[in-house]
Amino acid sequence: MLWKIVIRPPRDLYSPEELGPVKFRLGKRVYERRDLQLRSSRGVLECSHFLPAKPQEVRRPCVVYLHGNCSSRLEAFDALPVLLPRDLTVFCLDLSGSGRSDGEFISLGHHEQRDLKVVLQHLRSLDTVSTIGLWGRSMGATTSILRAAEDHGLAACVLDSAFRDLRSVAEELVTRGRFPVPQFLLNWALEMVRSEVSTRAGFDPLKLMPINSASEAVCPALFGVAADDTFVLPHHTQDLHDAWAGERTLRVFNGGHNGVRPTWFLEEAAEFLVERMRTRSVFKDDITPGRRFAACSGAQDKDEDDDGDGPPRLVSPLTERLQLDADSAAGPTSPPDNVSEKTIKHRQQLALDLTRLGFGHEAAAQATHHGTTLEKCLSWILRQPGDEFARIETGKPGTCEASEAGVRQNGQRTSSMASSASTQLQRKQATMEVASSPPRRRGNPAGKLSEQLLYLGFDEDQSILASKRCLTMDAAMDFMAQEQEVSTCESCFAVSHSSSSSS
């Protein structure tokens, strides 16, 4: 019955009432949900299109949200509070084999990308849609990659926790189990699953390789992955990001494969789509002559409640769980007037965070010109020859206490990253001090994570294992620290057991 894990996981069945009211409010604006049905090669697709209740004579960009393998279009409700206020419309659907749509089995992207093709044809036939972007999660992200490789008319993609190939996922899940499985037995089980899936769902799961499609996709893409994802390991997203042919950006957060995504990531993903879709609308001539790109105006900021109490605010099981405030979720729709001043202030804050970590003013100033985030600045410092930049001086305000004070003072995410980075560098320093001889300078300080760890003096096997489990240097340090604690506990237990036996 292993094949059921692949093509028939638990189906997210829901009642139409769970979609909420047809009209609802986000902030001061009123939106409506238009339910419709489209037909694909595997049957009827249940769809919803969210757009302003009082649309102006403009064509708006549309984001198609694609859910995961055990989910449904209800998943899109997480993204509505950050997309709709930015004057984007949102289209979501139950992919075939999921939710209330037809289809007995899912295919983890193989057949679903054909469903997406039907949706794109429908949207491009509408007078109200200009550019189109995709936002997919898990199976939905894989579906987006497969379609983006063939459809170069897409404006942008947000890809959350996709896999590079299905065989790797299966092998990694088995090898991380409690008991080791011989390779010949694993191959036999995969062939059995392959035969059952091919017969029942009409596709070869071992030939499902989004990594081959990533090199054909050219639209801008924002990749997201949870550092603590134990189902599809983070290196899958890293590999897809590296293979992507177009503009690409990677963001890492916590929350596992199926956990709630942090609000800052939802905000950044929405802004990423707005900027790329607007650019394509202006420069790629996607708008019909005589039409203009929809933009937030003063008239739109007015309260659209014209009917007494008006429609209820957006409510769904997922948005209640997220507890997103629609007013705070709506970010700016245009860049600030003085970008250079903002850049200067941002660099000053980065330099301040680096000096709190114990770096000299000169090192901090140089690093801010080579990175836009604290993590990138630290990565640049660690790549510099010699150890003078990568040293934390005792007594300087770069210790954990100072970083934690910074968090308490301004509550910004950058300061919390500083605390984490400080811990990372202290671990590195402690590891260097314990070594009886200078570390062997193998690896490449500017290379992949495993090569950076080798350069810092860690064991080759540990470096390779950490690079497969983690995406960032900070996460790798945490992982190896946990492994070291487990090893120390086992050694202590062995010594204690030996002493008790001898006595």
PyMOL commands that set and color helices and strands:
alter all, ss='L'
color gray80, all
select helices_A, chain A and resi 3-7+16-19+73-78+80-86+112-124+139-148+166-175+183-201+205-207+210-214+235-243+263-283+298-301+317-322+326-329+339-356+361-367+374-383+400-410+413-434+449-455+460-469+473-502
alter helices_A, ss='H'
color red, helices_A
select strands_A, chain A and resi 23-26+29-40+43-52+60-66+89-93+129-137+156-160+221-226+248-253
alter strands_A, ss='S'
color yellow, strands_A
deselect
rebuild
show_as cartoon
